[in-house]
Amino acid sequence: MNEAAILLQLAKSFAIISLIAIGGVNAVVPAMRQEIVDRLAWMDDATFMQLYAITQITPGPNILIVSLIGWQMAALPGLIVATLAMLLPACTLAYIVGKLAIKLSGSKGFKLAQDALVPLAVGLIIAAGLDMAQAAAHHWLYVLVTIISAAIIVLTRVNPIWALVCGAGLVLGASLFGFPG
C-alpha cells in the first residue's frame, strides 16, 4: 500500500471512529485496535499495545495513541492526518451539540439525553479495558500483570500510573531473565 493510500485510510478510519468517541479516546481504543490490527493488519497486537502503553504513561492527552499510530504508518504526514482526522469531526460535532445544548439546556429531553450518555461513556471505557486485557492475554505473565493492575486500580485509591509503572517494571525485569519468550 502506498503512502497516499495509507494516509487516505488513516483519515477515513479515524474520522469515523472520532464520531463515536463518547467518553474520550480511551472509550474507542477497542474500535481502533479492531481497525488497525484486525481489519487493516497494519500492526500486530503487541505493537498496538506498546503504542497504547506509551501514551498512557506519558503526560498529555490520550489522543496521543492516534498520533503514534499515524506516525507508525506514515511518519510525520501520518501523524498529522491521523490526529486531524480524529480531532476535526469530533470537535465540529461537539461545537454543534454545544450550540444546541445552550438552546435546549432547560428541557427534560435534553437532561434525559445528557444523563443517558454517562453510563454509555462508562460502558465504552470498561469495554476498552476488557478488550485491551484480552489482547494482552497471550502470555501468563501479561495476564498476571493485568489482574494485579486491575486489582490495584479497583481496590485501592492509588494513582493508576503506579499500576502501569509496576506492571512495566515487572515485565521489564522478567524480560531480563528471558520471560516472556
N, C-alpha and C positions, 0 to 999 in steps of 0.2 A: 504494500500500500504506500503510495507516495505521500509526501508531506502535505500537499493541498487536500488530499482526501482525508488524511488524519485530522487536519485542522477543521474541516467541514464536519466530520463525525464528532469531534470534541464539542464543537459549537452546538450541534443538534442534540447530542446526548445530555449535555449539562443544561441547556436551555429548558428541555423537557423536565429534567429532574428538579431544577430550581423551582418550578411551579408547584411541586408537592412538598417542598421543604418546610412544612409546618412544624415549628419547634426547632428550627435551625438545621445546619448541615448534618449534625450527628444523627438526626432523625432519618436522613436519607442515605446514610452510609451503606445499608444493605442494597439499595437500588443502584448506587454507584458500583459496588462490588459486583453485583449481578451483570451490570452493563459492561464494565471494564474487564472483568475476569471471565465470567461465564459466556456472555454473548459475543463480545468482540475478541476475546482471548488475547488482549494486548499485554497482559502480565499474569503471573500465577498468584495464588492466594498469599504465598509468603511475601512476595514483593508488595502486594497491596497492603498487607498487614504491617509491613515495615514502614511504608509511607504513612499509614494511619498512626502508628505509634510515634513517629517523628512529630506529626502535627499535634498530638495530644500532650507531648512533653515540652514542646516549645511554647513560649509566650505568644500570644496573639490570637486572632480569630480562628475558629475551627474550619473556616473555608480554605485554609492552607492546604488541606488534603486535595482539593480541586486543583489548586495551583501546582502542587507537586506531581499530580497525575499528568497534567498538561506538560510540565517540564520533562517528565519521564518519556512522554510520547513524541514531543517535537521541540524540545529545548525552549528557548525564550518565546518564540511565536506560540507554541503550545500552551505555555504558562499564561500568556496574555489572553488568548482565545478562550481557554477553559475558564479562567477567572471571570472574564467579562460575560461569558455565556451563562455562568451561574449567578452573577450579580444582576445584570440588566433586566431580565424578565421578572425576577422576584422583586427587585426594587420598584419597577414600574407597577406591578400588581399591588405592592404594599402602598404605593402612593395613591393609586386609585381607590383601594379599600380604605385608606386613611381619610381621604376626602369624603367618601361615602359614610364612614363611621361618624364623622363630625355631624353630618346631616341627620343620621339615624340614631345618634347616641342615646336618646331618651326612650326609644321604642322597645317594647317587650321582645319583639322578634330579633332585634339586634343583640340584646342581652342574652337571649337563648342561644343564638349562633356563637357568640363570644364564649359562653360557658361550655358549649359543646366542643370547642376547639382545644380546651385544656386537656381533657382526657385523650383526645386524639393525638396531641403532641406527645404526651407522656407515653402512650402506647407505641408510637413510632420510635421513640428513643429506646424503650425497652426492647422492641423488636430489633433495633440496630445492635444493641448489646448482645442479644442472643445470637444474631447472625454472625457477628464477629467472633463470639466464643466458639460457635460451630466451625467457622473457617480455621480457627487456631487448633482445633482438636485432632490434629494428625500425629501427635506425639504425646505420651503420657505426661511429660514434663510441662508442656503447654497447658494441658488440661488441669494439672495441679496448680500452676500459676494462675490460671483463670479462676478456679474455685477459691483459692486463697485471696486473690484480689477482690472478687465479688464479696466474699465474707467481710473483708476489711471495710469495704465501701458501705455495705448494708448494715453491718452490726456495730460499727464504731462511728465516731464523729471525726475521725482522722481525715485530713485532706486527701482526696483521691490521688493526688500526684504522688503521694508516698507509696500507694499500691503499685503505681506504674514504675517508680524508681526501684522498689523492692523486687518486682517481677523481672525488670530488666537486669538487675544485679544477679538474681538467681539464674537466669538463663545465660547471662554472660559468664558467670562463674562455672556453670555446668559445661559450657562450651569449651572452657579451658581443659576440661577432663574428657573431651570427646563426646559429650552429650549436647544436644540430641544429635544423633548421627544416622 
